[in-house]
Amino acid sequence: MSDIPLPFDAVVTRLRAAGCVFAEDEAALLLEAADSPAELERMLALRVDGLPLEHILGWAEFAGLRIAVDPGVFVPRRRTELLVKESVRLVHPGAVVLDLCCGSAAVGAAIAAATRAAVDDDTPRPAPNGPATAPTAAGAESVTVYAADIDPAAARSARRNLPDPAHVFEGDLYASLPHDLRGRIDILVVNAPYVPSDAIATMPPEARLHEARLALDGGDDGLDVQRRVITDAPGWLSATGHLLIETSEAQAPGTAALFTAAGLSPRIVHDDDLDATVVIGARRPA
């Protein structure tokens, strides 16, 4: 947009009036993305109307990457970076990773990028007009990332974000996965919906109106999908595999109890800066 006026102050004013907390940052991103005044006006009108910025831009920033996010798809939150960090601590060369309830597969893409970067000693850079890809190290034994989601729109976004689109499956939890993954998953990472049904109405309108409800609604206590994931997880984990699930700080004891009931030894990790909580479980010794 270098050849057209950049009405930065006017854009900021309209965004502020619409209640956008980070109006200056959003204005800069919209001005960068628009290729004409008409396009800027269209995008600005959508944002003022409440559409998430990420759905307008077509991408979300997450763990240093630009993650492709189509309209209606769950937008990755910064707190979920704790899920990535804890997964990367446990991953090993050649590991099999499954991003279940993947949404845009932001978590799986970030794990792949982080592990490749550690081998290659090169930080992945956001692509100028799309999702970032992890650098490839010659001869490096990288992790293999699979992903699955029940939402077709989420699966489409995930295929744009993972190195191998054929590793993205569409279906209800484990039902869509190839049978030969059973007993082979080293890192099973899950950001399942965990908002209690009655609390959906209290969420910001950007989420409750523009993201699929099935990506948010965790049932009466928020743990319905987690129960199903945890119950069947041991059959899919390798002998040294780990299950990692994002949850809320208040729900973490309940999530940990589900781990124990399934034969996994849980521990709870909380990050105050990210306001994030993850429960991690491994098989209990026989």
Summary of the structure (lengths in Angstrom):
residues: 286
radius of gyration: 19.6
end to end distance: 63.0
largest distance: 68.4
contacts: 950
relative contact order: 0.12
helix: 43%
strand: 20%
